[in-house]
Amino acid sequence: MGTTEKNISKNKALIIYIIAFYTIWALYEFFGKPVINDLIPGIVSSEIVKEVVIKNLVWILPAALLVHHYKDDVYIGLKEMFTTKVKWLHYLPVFLLFVLYPLVSAYRMKGSLSLSSDFGAEQVIDFSFVGITEEMVFRGWLLNAIVGKNKKNQWKAILLNSLMFVAIHIPTWTMQGILGDAFLHFGFVYIIILSIIFSITFLKSRNILIPVALHMIWDFLLNMF
């Protein structure tokens, strides 16, 4: 198979994947989650099923298989994105920003850094897995595949990826009743900015663990206090 045929194959796979992924996840958010909450007693048990079992099967497994299958047409290979050595000190300013911003914001809003009453086992399970699942799909697969071997496409791919990242949050925002606020109060802008940072650190480091760590730190600290 020639390079052109491979690219067409990958592009078709991307389109099919995006349509299927967004459709399945919207249906799951609207109908699947409520059913699981009703069927499985206990917040922790239902959260394990939703975030550990289902999200890993729907998000990580297909994304990893696709990256492996199109290893010759993505920017960073599956093995490489987990094994590339990282000069962590180069990313220290970004990590400091991701630690200090949520802490300072919480202190300014509440006058202290006391643990939030809403933060419990459910949130620990959720935030422990959301980083790897979301980053594997949006950076490890989608951004990786859209950039491909053409470095000139990076910024277009990063911006497109950020819009796609916002879009996947819409079903969740809808079910939580905050969709209007997310756009009227420009909360979606934070998602775009975060996505851009995750994308840049992934492409620069060639290691998915950088954006995964940043994502986890942000989610934990933003909701912990």
Secondary structure as UniProt FT lines:
FT   HELIX           3..27
FT   HELIX           28..32
FT   HELIX           33..39
FT   HELIX           43..47
FT   HELIX           48..54
FT   HELIX           56..60
FT   HELIX           61..69
FT   TURN            70..72
FT   TURN            78..79
FT   HELIX           80..83
FT   HELIX           88..91
FT   HELIX           92..110
FT   TURN            117..118
FT   HELIX           121..135
FT   HELIX           136..143
FT   HELIX           144..147
FT   TURN            148..149
FT   HELIX           151..153
FT   HELIX           154..176
FT   HELIX           179..184
FT   TURN            185..186
FT   HELIX           187..205
FT   HELIX           209..224
//
